[in-house]
């Protein structure tokens, strides 16, 4: 059985868990999310995307 979840949903669960169980303040989660969106519009975006894809491939065990 294959389950496909968008990354945003998975990160949302982690953020909810961090706020609920670890005591992380909500404004810190919002600040980190906004920083991520800002960072995706910089010259570092291709390197971040490449690193993310490589990490997902390693976790999934699908090496090209």
N, C-alpha and C positions, 0 to 999 in steps of 0.2 A: 504494500500500500504506500503510495507516494502522496505526501502532503506538501502543498506549495503555499507558503506564507510570504507576503511582501516583507521586506526588511524593515519597513517603517512600523509594521505591526509588532514585530519582534522587539525592536528598540523601544516601542511604546510600553510593552510589558516590562522590560528591564527598567525603564524610567519609573513606571508605576511602583514596581517593587522597591526601587531605591528610595522613593519618597515614603512609601508605606512602612517598610521594615528597617531601613537603614537610617532614617531620619534626615535624608537629604532634603534641603529646602526646595520648594517648587521653582522659585526664581532662578536657582542655580541650574536646574534642568532646562528651563527656558533659555537662559543665557548660553548654555552649551549648544543647544539646538540652533540658535541664531548664529553663533560663531561658526557652526558647521556649514550653514547655508552661505555665510559670507566667504568662508574658505573655499567653497566649491566654485566660486566665481573668480578665483585668483589663478596665477600661473602654476600653482601647485596641484590643481585639479587633475591633470593627466597622471601625475605620479600617485595621487591618492587612489584614483580609479584602478590603476594598474596593480597597486599593492592590495587593494580590496579584492580584486578578481583573483589574484594569486592566492590570497588567503582562503578564499572560498573554494578554489580548486584543490588546495591542500586538504581542507576539511572534508570535502566531498570525495577525495581520492581520485579525481579525474585529472590526470596530468596529460598535457598535450605534447 
